[in-house]
Amino acid sequence: MEVLKTTAISEKAAAKLLKKFVDRKEEEENTDLMMNEEVKFQLAQVLAHLEGKKPQIQQQQDEYQYGQY
C-alpha cells in the first residue's frame, strides 16, 4: 500500500479525530469491532494528552497480588 499524501495536523485536530473515532466505536454493535476496556482507557489517556490535560495513571496490577501461584 502506497501513501499518496501526508499532512501534519495539530494536537487539537488529532484530539477531534480521536474523539470521533471513539464515539463511533462506542456505538458499534458488531462484537468483533468493539473496543475492550483496556483499549478505551488507553485511548482516553492519549486524548487527555492531546487536549493538554494530565492523564490518569493506572496502577499495574500484579497477577500474584491476589494469591494466584
DADA-V976776 format. One record per run of one state. SS is the DSSP state (~ for helix, > for strand, _ for the rest). FROM is the first residue (numbers start at 1). LEN is the number of residues. If there is no record, write none. Layout:
SS_FROM_LEN ; SS_FROM_LEN
This chain:
__1_10 ; ~_11_16 ; __27_10 ; ~_37_14 ; __51_12 ; ~_63_4 ; __67_3
